[in-house]
Amino acid sequence: MKKNRTWSVCLVMAAAVGITLTVCSQEKKEMAEGHMIVHFSDLKWTPIIKGCDLATVSGDSSADGAPFVVRLRCVDGAKIPAHWHPTDENVTVLKGTFLVGMGETFDESKLQPMNVGNFASMPKEMRHYGLIKGDTIVQVHGMGPFKVNWVNPSEVQPPDAPAAGAAKPKS
């Protein structure tokens, strides 16, 4: 009888150890699948307006209710006309200086500087605009859909627009 009991206890302990190892292995696998490192050199930049490119870091910014992270890279002097978003926008300056103002029209006297490490959160539908000082990168995160609605679309310069004051080609 003692041999049967000893054997049963050993069998139960072996099963418990096996189950524990399986659960731990599964947890490690799930953690490894959820972990992500994005290298700056792997970002795919797309021109969006004159002087500014956008890259997705994580998520799908167009998906409704889905978390996303994008980066905006702009050259010195780039101007972002007044616009608004249908969802909250959270911005962190990673490089350079981002000058931001609130309102429906671009007004340099209302611009407030955001330096490296500064964070701003704008509630959905708040009208705002920006000006870039030095080569600048900002990171934007939030819940999709992330869409830009221009207050005055005629102020938006497409990415391939000639520089202001550039000589027109002779015909």
Backbone as JSON Lines, residues from 0, in Angstrom:
{"i":0,"aa":"M","n":[0.81,-1.18,0.0],"ca":[0.0,0.0,0.0],"c":[0.86,1.26,0.0]}
{"i":1,"aa":"K","n":[1.98,1.2,0.81],"ca":[2.85,2.35,0.88],"c":[3.49,2.64,-0.46]}
{"i":2,"aa":"K","n":[3.81,1.56,-1.24],"ca":[4.41,1.77,-2.54],"c":[3.44,2.47,-3.48]}
{"i":3,"aa":"N","n":[2.16,2.09,-3.43],"ca":[1.15,2.72,-4.27],"c":[0.98,4.2,-3.92]}
{"i":4,"aa":"R","n":[0.97,4.46,-2.62],"ca":[0.8,5.84,-2.18],"c":[2.02,6.68,-2.6]}
{"i":5,"aa":"T","n":[3.23,6.15,-2.4],"ca":[4.44,6.84,-2.8],"c":[4.43,7.08,-4.3]}
{"i":6,"aa":"W","n":[4.05,6.07,-5.04],"ca":[3.98,6.18,-6.5],"c":[2.96,7.24,-6.91]}
{"i":7,"aa":"S","n":[1.82,7.27,-6.27],"ca":[0.78,8.26,-6.58],"c":[1.25,9.67,-6.28]}
{"i":8,"aa":"V","n":[1.93,9.83,-5.13],"ca":[2.44,11.16,-4.76],"c":[3.47,11.62,-5.78]}
{"i":9,"aa":"C","n":[4.36,10.72,-6.18],"ca":[5.38,11.07,-7.18],"c":[4.73,11.44,-8.51]}
{"i":10,"aa":"L","n":[3.72,10.7,-8.9],"ca":[3.02,10.97,-10.16],"c":[2.33,12.34,-10.12]}
{"i":11,"aa":"V","n":[1.67,12.67,-9.03],"ca":[1.0,13.97,-8.87],"c":[2.03,15.09,-8.89]}
{"i":12,"aa":"M","n":[3.16,14.91,-8.2],"ca":[4.21,15.93,-8.18],"c":[4.8,16.13,-9.57]}
{"i":13,"aa":"A","n":[5.02,15.04,-10.29],"ca":[5.56,15.14,-11.65],"c":[4.58,15.89,-12.55]}
{"i":14,"aa":"A","n":[3.3,15.6,-12.41],"ca":[2.28,16.28,-13.21],"c":[2.24,17.78,-12.86]}
{"i":15,"aa":"A","n":[2.35,18.1,-11.57],"ca":[2.34,19.5,-11.15],"c":[3.54,20.25,-11.72]}
{"i":16,"aa":"V","n":[4.71,19.61,-11.67],"ca":[5.91,20.24,-12.24],"c":[5.74,20.43,-13.74]}
{"i":17,"aa":"G","n":[5.2,19.44,-14.43],"ca":[4.97,19.54,-15.88],"c":[4.02,20.66,-16.23]}
{"i":18,"aa":"I","n":[2.94,20.76,-15.49],"ca":[1.95,21.83,-15.74],"c":[2.59,23.19,-15.47]}
{"i":19,"aa":"T","n":[3.33,23.31,-14.38],"ca":[3.99,24.57,-14.05],"c":[4.96,24.98,-15.15]}
{"i":20,"aa":"L","n":[5.77,24.05,-15.64],"ca":[6.71,24.36,-16.71],"c":[5.99,24.78,-17.99]}
{"i":21,"aa":"T","n":[4.87,24.11,-18.3],"ca":[4.1,24.46,-19.49],"c":[3.52,25.86,-19.37]}
{"i":22,"aa":"V","n":[2.95,26.18,-18.22],"ca":[2.37,27.51,-18.0],"c":[3.45,28.58,-18.09]}
{"i":23,"aa":"C","n":[4.58,28.36,-17.42],"ca":[5.68,29.34,-17.46],"c":[6.21,29.52,-18.88]}
{"i":24,"aa":"S","n":[6.33,28.41,-19.6],"ca":[6.79,28.49,-20.98],"c":[5.83,29.29,-21.83]}
{"i":25,"aa":"Q","n":[4.53,29.07,-21.65],"ca":[3.52,29.8,-22.41],"c":[3.56,31.28,-22.08]}
{"i":26,"aa":"E","n":[3.72,31.61,-20.78],"ca":[3.78,33.02,-20.38],"c":[4.99,33.7,-21.01]}
{"i":27,"aa":"K","n":[6.14,33.02,-21.01],"ca":[7.34,33.6,-21.62],"c":[7.13,33.8,-23.12]}
{"i":28,"aa":"K","n":[6.47,32.83,-23.77],"ca":[6.22,32.94,-25.2],"c":[5.31,34.13,-25.49]}
{"i":29,"aa":"E","n":[4.25,34.28,-24.69],"ca":[3.33,35.4,-24.89],"c":[4.03,36.73,-24.64]}
{"i":30,"aa":"M","n":[4.9,36.79,-23.64],"ca":[5.63,38.02,-23.37],"c":[6.56,38.34,-24.53]}
{"i":31,"aa":"A","n":[7.2,37.33,-25.08],"ca":[8.11,37.56,-26.2],"c":[7.36,38.03,-27.42]}
{"i":32,"aa":"E","n":[6.16,37.5,-27.66],"ca":[5.36,37.93,-28.81],"c":[4.85,39.35,-28.64]}
{"i":33,"aa":"G","n":[4.61,39.8,-27.4],"ca":[4.08,41.13,-27.16],"c":[5.15,42.2,-27.09]}
{"i":34,"aa":"H","n":[6.39,41.8,-26.96],"ca":[7.49,42.75,-26.83],"c":[7.9,43.25,-28.21]}
{"i":35,"aa":"M","n":[8.17,44.54,-28.31],"ca":[8.55,45.1,-29.61],"c":[9.55,46.23,-29.41]}
{"i":36,"aa":"I","n":[10.59,46.21,-30.2],"ca":[11.55,47.31,-30.25],"c":[11.55,47.84,-31.68]}
{"i":37,"aa":"V","n":[11.37,49.13,-31.82],"ca":[11.39,49.76,-33.14],"c":[12.64,50.62,-33.22]}
{"i":38,"aa":"H","n":[13.47,50.32,-34.19],"ca":[14.69,51.09,-34.39],"c":[14.4,52.28,-35.3]}
{"i":39,"aa":"F","n":[14.98,53.42,-34.96],"ca":[14.76,54.64,-35.73],"c":[15.04,54.41,-37.22]}
{"i":40,"aa":"S","n":[16.09,53.67,-37.51],"ca":[16.47,53.45,-38.92],"c":[15.45,52.6,-39.68]}
{"i":41,"aa":"D","n":[14.56,51.92,-38.97],"ca":[13.54,51.09,-39.62],"c":[12.25,51.84,-39.93]}
{"i":42,"aa":"L","n":[12.13,53.07,-39.45],"ca":[10.9,53.83,-39.69],"c":[10.77,54.16,-41.18]}
{"i":43,"aa":"K","n":[9.56,54.11,-41.69],"ca":[9.25,54.43,-43.08],"c":[8.58,55.8,-43.11]}
{"i":44,"aa":"W","n":[9.31,56.81,-43.57],"ca":[8.83,58.19,-43.57],"c":[8.08,58.49,-44.86]}
{"i":45,"aa":"T","n":[6.93,59.17,-44.7],"ca":[6.11,59.59,-45.83],"c":[5.87,61.09,-45.75]}
{"i":46,"aa":"P","n":[6.18,61.83,-46.83],"ca":[5.9,63.28,-46.82],"c":[4.4,63.54,-46.67]}
{"i":47,"aa":"I","n":[4.04,64.49,-45.8],"ca":[2.61,64.8,-45.63],"c":[2.28,66.24,-45.99]}
{"i":48,"aa":"I","n":[3.13,67.17,-45.59],"ca":[2.99,68.57,-46.0],"c":[4.4,69.09,-46.25]}
{"i":49,"aa":"K","n":[4.51,70.27,-46.81],"ca":[5.82,70.86,-47.11],"c":[6.69,70.88,-45.85]}
{"i":50,"aa":"G","n":[7.83,70.18,-45.91],"ca":[8.79,70.18,-44.82],"c":[8.55,69.18,-43.71]}
{"i":51,"aa":"C","n":[7.51,68.36,-43.82],"ca":[7.19,67.41,-42.75],"c":[6.9,66.01,-43.3]}
{"i":52,"aa":"D","n":[7.44,65.01,-42.61],"ca":[7.22,63.6,-42.94],"c":[6.6,62.91,-41.72]}
{"i":53,"aa":"L","n":[5.87,61.84,-41.97],"ca":[5.21,61.07,-40.92],"c":[5.63,59.61,-41.01]}
{"i":54,"aa":"A","n":[5.86,58.97,-39.85],"ca":[6.19,57.55,-39.8],"c":[5.38,56.88,-38.69]}
{"i":55,"aa":"T","n":[4.85,55.71,-38.97],"ca":[4.15,54.93,-37.96],"c":[5.18,54.18,-37.13]}
{"i":56,"aa":"V","n":[5.07,54.29,-35.82],"ca":[5.94,53.56,-34.91],"c":[5.24,52.28,-34.44]}
{"i":57,"aa":"S","n":[3.96,52.41,-34.11],"ca":[3.22,51.27,-33.58],"c":[1.73,51.46,-33.83]}
{"i":58,"aa":"G","n":[1.04,50.36,-34.07],"ca":[-0.41,50.4,-34.22],"c":[-0.86,50.87,-35.58]}
{"i":59,"aa":"D","n":[-2.15,51.1,-35.68],"ca":[-2.78,51.57,-36.91],"c":[-3.54,52.84,-36.58]}
{"i":60,"aa":"S","n":[-2.99,53.98,-36.97],"ca":[-3.6,55.27,-36.6],"c":[-4.97,55.49,-37.24]}
{"i":61,"aa":"S","n":[-5.3,54.7,-38.27],"ca":[-6.6,54.88,-38.91],"c":[-7.68,53.98,-38.3]}
{"i":62,"aa":"A","n":[-7.3,53.05,-37.44],"ca":[-8.26,52.11,-36.85],"c":[-9.03,52.76,-35.71]}
{"i":63,"aa":"D","n":[-10.33,52.62,-35.74],"ca":[-11.2,53.2,-34.74],"c":[-10.96,52.55,-33.37]}
{"i":64,"aa":"G","n":[-10.62,53.37,-32.37],"ca":[-10.45,52.89,-31.01],"c":[-9.16,52.12,-30.75]}
{"i":65,"aa":"A","n":[-8.25,52.07,-31.71],"ca":[-7.01,51.33,-31.54],"c":[-5.86,52.27,-31.14]}
{"i":66,"aa":"P","n":[-5.0,51.84,-30.23],"ca":[-3.87,52.69,-29.86],"c":[-2.86,52.78,-31.0]}
{"i":67,"aa":"F","n":[-2.19,53.93,-31.09],"ca":[-1.19,54.13,-32.13],"c":[-0.09,55.05,-31.61]}
{"i":68,"aa":"V","n":[1.07,54.98,-32.28],"ca":[2.18,55.91,-32.04],"c":[2.73,56.26,-33.41]}
{"i":69,"aa":"V","n":[2.83,57.57,-33.71],"ca":[3.44,58.04,-34.95],"c":[4.46,59.1,-34.6]}
{"i":70,"aa":"R","n":[5.37,59.35,-35.55],"ca":[6.34,60.43,-35.38],"c":[6.24,61.39,-36.55]}
{"i":71,"aa":"L","n":[6.39,62.64,-36.23],"ca":[6.38,63.71,-37.22],"c":[7.78,64.31,-37.23]}
{"i":72,"aa":"R","n":[8.4,64.32,-38.41],"ca":[9.75,64.86,-38.58],"c":[9.65,66.07,-39.5]}
{"i":73,"aa":"C","n":[10.1,67.23,-39.03],"ca":[9.98,68.46,-39.82],"c":[11.31,69.21,-39.85]}
{"i":74,"aa":"V","n":[11.5,69.94,-40.94],"ca":[12.7,70.77,-41.09],"c":[12.46,72.14,-40.47]}
{"i":75,"aa":"D","n":[13.56,72.82,-40.19],"ca":[13.5,74.16,-39.63],"c":[12.61,75.06,-40.5]}
{"i":76,"aa":"G","n":[11.71,75.79,-39.86],"ca":[10.85,76.74,-40.56],"c":[9.56,76.16,-41.09]}
{"i":77,"aa":"A","n":[9.37,74.84,-41.0],"ca":[8.11,74.24,-41.48],"c":[6.94,74.8,-40.67]}
{"i":78,"aa":"K","n":[5.87,75.06,-41.39],"ca":[4.68,75.65,-40.78],"c":[3.53,74.65,-40.9]}
{"i":79,"aa":"I","n":[2.88,74.39,-39.77],"ca":[1.74,73.48,-39.76],"c":[0.49,74.34,-39.56]}
{"i":80,"aa":"P","n":[-0.32,74.47,-40.61],"ca":[-1.51,75.33,-40.52],"c":[-2.51,74.84,-39.46]}
{"i":81,"aa":"A","n":[-3.43,75.71,-39.1],"ca":[-4.45,75.39,-38.11],"c":[-5.24,74.15,-38.54]}
{"i":82,"aa":"H","n":[-5.43,73.27,-37.58],"ca":[-6.14,72.02,-37.84],"c":[-6.72,71.48,-36.53]}
{"i":83,"aa":"W","n":[-7.46,70.37,-36.64],"ca":[-8.0,69.7,-35.46],"c":[-8.11,68.2,-35.77]}
{"i":84,"aa":"H","n":[-8.28,67.43,-34.69],"ca":[-8.38,65.97,-34.81],"c":[-9.68,65.5,-34.14]}
{"i":85,"aa":"P","n":[-10.27,64.39,-34.61],"ca":[-11.5,63.89,-34.01],"c":[-11.26,63.14,-32.69]}
{"i":86,"aa":"T","n":[-9.99,62.94,-32.33],"ca":[-9.64,62.26,-31.08],"c":[-8.57,63.08,-30.34]}
{"i":87,"aa":"D","n":[-8.37,62.79,-29.07],"ca":[-7.34,63.47,-28.3],"c":[-5.97,63.23,-28.93]}
{"i":88,"aa":"E","n":[-5.1,64.23,-28.84],"ca":[-3.75,64.12,-29.39],"c":[-2.75,64.37,-28.27]}
{"i":89,"aa":"N","n":[-1.78,63.46,-28.14],"ca":[-0.73,63.57,-27.13],"c":[0.61,63.68,-27.85]}
{"i":90,"aa":"V","n":[1.35,64.75,-27.56],"ca":[2.58,65.05,-28.29],"c":[3.75,65.18,-27.33]}
{"i":91,"aa":"T","n":[4.87,64.52,-27.68],"ca":[6.12,64.64,-26.93],"c":[7.21,65.05,-27.91]}
{"i":92,"aa":"V","n":[7.98,66.08,-27.57],"ca":[9.08,66.53,-28.42],"c":[10.3,65.65,-28.15]}
{"i":93,"aa":"L","n":[10.81,65.0,-29.21],"ca":[11.98,64.14,-29.1],"c":[13.26,64.85,-29.52]}
{"i":94,"aa":"K","n":[13.13,65.82,-30.44],"ca":[14.29,66.55,-30.96],"c":[13.82,67.92,-31.43]}
{"i":95,"aa":"G","n":[14.65,68.95,-31.21],"ca":[14.33,70.28,-31.72],"c":[13.34,71.04,-30.85]}
{"i":96,"aa":"T","n":[12.71,72.01,-31.47],"ca":[11.72,72.84,-30.77],"c":[10.45,72.92,-31.61]}
{"i":97,"aa":"F","n":[9.35,72.62,-30.98],"ca":[8.04,72.66,-31.63],"c":[7.27,73.81,-30.99]}
{"i":98,"aa":"L","n":[6.94,74.82,-31.8],"ca":[6.16,75.95,-31.31],"c":[4.7,75.68,-31.63]}
{"i":99,"aa":"V","n":[3.85,75.73,-30.63],"ca":[2.44,75.39,-30.83],"c":[1.55,76.53,-30.34]}
{"i":100,"aa":"G","n":[0.47,76.77,-31.09],"ca":[-0.5,77.79,-30.72],"c":[-1.9,77.23,-30.85]}
{"i":101,"aa":"M","n":[-2.83,77.84,-30.15],"ca":[-4.22,77.4,-30.18],"c":[-5.08,78.44,-30.89]}
{"i":102,"aa":"G","n":[-5.99,77.95,-31.69],"ca":[-6.91,78.85,-32.39],"c":[-7.12,78.42,-33.83]}
{"i":103,"aa":"E","n":[-8.04,79.1,-34.48],"ca":[-8.42,78.75,-35.85],"c":[-7.55,79.4,-36.91]}
{"i":104,"aa":"T","n":[-6.75,80.4,-36.52],"ca":[-5.87,81.05,-37.48],"c":[-4.45,81.1,-36.92]}
{"i":105,"aa":"F","n":[-3.48,80.96,-37.82],"ca":[-2.07,80.97,-37.42],"c":[-1.71,82.35,-36.91]}
{"i":106,"aa":"D","n":[-1.23,82.43,-35.67],"ca":[-0.86,83.7,-35.06],"c":[0.46,83.49,-34.31]}
{"i":107,"aa":"E","n":[1.56,83.99,-34.9],"ca":[2.89,83.78,-34.31],"c":[2.99,84.32,-32.89]}
{"i":108,"aa":"S","n":[2.23,85.34,-32.55],"ca":[2.31,85.92,-31.2],"c":[1.75,84.98,-30.14]}
{"i":109,"aa":"K","n":[1.0,83.98,-30.54],"ca":[0.41,83.04,-29.58],"c":[1.19,81.72,-29.49]}
{"i":110,"aa":"L","n":[2.29,81.6,-30.24],"ca":[3.06,80.36,-30.21],"c":[3.77,80.18,-28.88]}
{"i":111,"aa":"Q","n":[3.73,78.95,-28.37],"ca":[4.43,78.6,-27.13],"c":[5.46,77.52,-27.46]}
{"i":112,"aa":"P","n":[6.71,77.7,-27.02],"ca":[7.74,76.71,-27.35],"c":[7.63,75.43,-26.52]}
{"i":113,"aa":"M","n":[7.84,74.33,-27.2],"ca":[7.95,73.02,-26.55],"c":[9.34,72.49,-26.92]}
{"i":114,"aa":"N","n":[10.17,72.27,-25.92],"ca":[11.52,71.78,-26.14],"c":[11.58,70.27,-25.91]}
{"i":115,"aa":"V","n":[12.76,69.7,-26.13],"ca":[12.94,68.26,-25.98],"c":[12.43,67.8,-24.61]}
{"i":116,"aa":"G","n":[11.62,66.75,-24.63],"ca":[11.06,66.18,-23.41],"c":[9.73,66.77,-23.0]}
{"i":117,"aa":"N","n":[9.36,67.93,-23.58],"ca":[8.07,68.54,-23.23],"c":[6.92,67.73,-23.82]}
{"i":118,"aa":"F","n":[5.79,67.77,-23.12],"ca":[4.6,67.01,-23.5],"c":[3.4,67.94,-23.53]}
{"i":119,"aa":"A","n":[2.52,67.72,-24.51],"ca":[1.26,68.47,-24.59],"c":[0.14,67.49,-24.92]}
{"i":120,"aa":"S","n":[-1.02,67.76,-24.37],"ca":[-2.2,66.95,-24.67],"c":[-3.3,67.9,-25.12]}
{"i":121,"aa":"M","n":[-3.82,67.65,-26.32],"ca":[-4.88,68.48,-26.85],"c":[-6.16,67.65,-26.94]}
{"i":122,"aa":"P","n":[-7.24,68.16,-26.36],"ca":[-8.49,67.41,-26.46],"c":[-9.01,67.4,-27.89]}
{"i":123,"aa":"K","n":[-9.8,66.41,-28.2],"ca":[-10.36,66.29,-29.55],"c":[-11.04,67.59,-29.96]}
{"i":124,"aa":"E","n":[-10.92,67.91,-31.22],"ca":[-11.54,69.07,-31.87],"c":[-10.94,70.42,-31.49]}
{"i":125,"aa":"M","n":[-9.89,70.45,-30.64],"ca":[-9.24,71.73,-30.33],"c":[-8.44,72.18,-31.55]}
{"i":126,"aa":"R","n":[-8.68,73.4,-31.99],"ca":[-7.95,73.95,-33.13],"c":[-6.56,74.39,-32.67]}
{"i":127,"aa":"H","n":[-5.53,73.98,-33.43],"ca":[-4.16,74.33,-33.08],"c":[-3.29,74.34,-34.33]}
{"i":128,"aa":"Y","n":[-2.08,74.89,-34.2],"ca":[-1.16,75.03,-35.33],"c":[0.26,75.0,-34.78]}
{"i":129,"aa":"G","n":[1.23,74.9,-35.68],"ca":[2.61,74.8,-35.21],"c":[3.63,75.41,-36.15]}
{"i":130,"aa":"L","n":[4.8,75.67,-35.59],"ca":[5.94,76.17,-36.34],"c":[7.17,75.44,-35.81]}
{"i":131,"aa":"I","n":[8.05,75.06,-36.72],"ca":[9.21,74.26,-36.35],"c":[10.45,75.13,-36.25]}
{"i":132,"aa":"K","n":[11.21,74.96,-35.16],"ca":[12.47,75.7,-34.96],"c":[13.58,74.66,-34.87]}
{"i":133,"aa":"G","n":[14.43,74.62,-35.89],"ca":[15.46,73.58,-35.97],"c":[14.83,72.29,-36.45]}
{"i":134,"aa":"D","n":[15.65,71.37,-36.93],"ca":[15.11,70.07,-37.33],"c":[14.49,69.43,-36.09]}
{"i":135,"aa":"T","n":[13.23,69.02,-36.23],"ca":[12.44,68.6,-35.07],"c":[11.74,67.29,-35.33]}
{"i":136,"aa":"I","n":[11.65,66.48,-34.28],"ca":[10.86,65.24,-34.32],"c":[9.96,65.24,-33.1]}
{"i":137,"aa":"V","n":[8.66,65.03,-33.33],"ca":[7.71,64.89,-32.24],"c":[7.05,63.52,-32.36]}
{"i":138,"aa":"Q","n":[6.69,62.98,-31.22],"ca":[5.98,61.7,-31.19],"c":[4.55,61.97,-30.76]}
{"i":139,"aa":"V","n":[3.62,61.41,-31.51],"ca":[2.19,61.57,-31.23],"c":[1.63,60.2,-30.89]}
{"i":140,"aa":"H","n":[0.87,60.13,-29.8],"ca":[0.2,58.87,-29.49],"c":[-1.23,59.16,-29.07]}
{"i":141,"aa":"G","n":[-2.06,58.16,-29.23],"ca":[-3.46,58.28,-28.87],"c":[-4.24,57.07,-29.32]}
{"i":142,"aa":"M","n":[-5.54,57.26,-29.43],"ca":[-6.45,56.22,-29.91],"c":[-7.0,56.68,-31.25]}
{"i":143,"aa":"G","n":[-6.99,55.77,-32.22],"ca":[-7.47,56.11,-33.55],"c":[-8.96,56.32,-33.6]}
{"i":144,"aa":"P","n":[-9.45,56.86,-34.67],"ca":[-8.67,57.21,-35.84],"c":[-7.98,58.57,-35.68]}
{"i":145,"aa":"F","n":[-6.73,58.63,-36.13],"ca":[-5.98,59.88,-36.12],"c":[-6.13,60.49,-37.5]}
{"i":146,"aa":"K","n":[-6.84,61.6,-37.56],"ca":[-7.12,62.27,-38.82],"c":[-6.87,63.75,-38.63]}
{"i":147,"aa":"V","n":[-6.33,64.39,-39.66],"ca":[-6.08,65.83,-39.62],"c":[-7.15,66.53,-40.44]}
{"i":148,"aa":"N","n":[-7.87,67.43,-39.79],"ca":[-8.9,68.23,-40.46],"c":[-8.39,69.67,-40.5]}
{"i":149,"aa":"W","n":[-8.06,70.16,-41.7],"ca":[-7.51,71.5,-41.85],"c":[-8.61,72.54,-41.71]}
{"i":150,"aa":"V","n":[-8.37,73.58,-40.92],"ca":[-9.34,74.67,-40.76],"c":[-9.5,75.39,-42.08]}
{"i":151,"aa":"N","n":[-8.39,75.69,-42.75],"ca":[-8.42,76.35,-44.06],"c":[-7.49,75.56,-45.0]}
{"i":152,"aa":"P","n":[-8.04,74.59,-45.73],"ca":[-7.21,73.72,-46.57],"c":[-6.33,74.47,-47.58]}
{"i":153,"aa":"S","n":[-6.71,75.68,-47.96],"ca":[-5.9,76.42,-48.94],"c":[-4.54,76.83,-48.35]}
{"i":154,"aa":"E","n":[-4.38,76.8,-47.03],"ca":[-3.12,77.16,-46.39],"c":[-2.12,76.0,-46.37]}
{"i":155,"aa":"V","n":[-2.57,74.81,-46.68],"ca":[-1.72,73.62,-46.61],"c":[-0.86,73.53,-47.87]}
{"i":156,"aa":"Q","n":[0.45,73.5,-47.67],"ca":[1.37,73.35,-48.8],"c":[1.66,71.87,-48.98]}
{"i":157,"aa":"P","n":[1.39,71.32,-50.18],"ca":[1.7,69.91,-50.41],"c":[3.2,69.66,-50.31]}
{"i":158,"aa":"P","n":[3.6,68.41,-50.07],"ca":[5.02,68.11,-49.88],"c":[5.92,68.52,-51.04]}
{"i":159,"aa":"D","n":[5.39,68.5,-52.24],"ca":[6.2,68.82,-53.42],"c":[6.09,70.27,-53.87]}
{"i":160,"aa":"A","n":[5.49,71.13,-53.04],"ca":[5.34,72.54,-53.41],"c":[6.71,73.21,-53.45]}
{"i":161,"aa":"P","n":[6.92,74.12,-54.4],"ca":[8.2,74.83,-54.45],"c":[8.36,75.73,-53.22]}
{"i":162,"aa":"A","n":[9.58,75.99,-52.83],"ca":[9.85,76.86,-51.68],"c":[9.27,78.24,-51.95]}
{"i":163,"aa":"A","n":[8.81,78.89,-50.89],"ca":[8.26,80.24,-51.03],"c":[9.32,81.15,-51.62]}
{"i":164,"aa":"G","n":[8.95,81.94,-52.6],"ca":[9.87,82.88,-53.22],"c":[10.8,82.23,-54.25]}
{"i":165,"aa":"A","n":[10.6,80.93,-54.5],"ca":[11.45,80.27,-55.5],"c":[11.12,80.78,-56.87]}
{"i":166,"aa":"A","n":[12.12,80.87,-57.7],"ca":[11.91,81.35,-59.08],"c":[11.05,80.35,-59.84]}
{"i":167,"aa":"K","n":[10.09,80.9,-60.58],"ca":[9.23,80.04,-61.4],"c":[10.0,79.64,-62.64]}
{"i":168,"aa":"P","n":[9.8,78.4,-63.08],"ca":[10.49,77.99,-64.31],"c":[9.99,78.81,-65.48]}
{"i":169,"aa":"K","n":[10.91,79.16,-66.37],"ca":[10.53,79.93,-67.55],"c":[9.88,79.01,-68.57]}
{"i":170,"aa":"S","n":[8.81,79.55,-69.19],"ca":[8.13,78.72,-70.18],"c":[8.51,79.04,-71.58]}
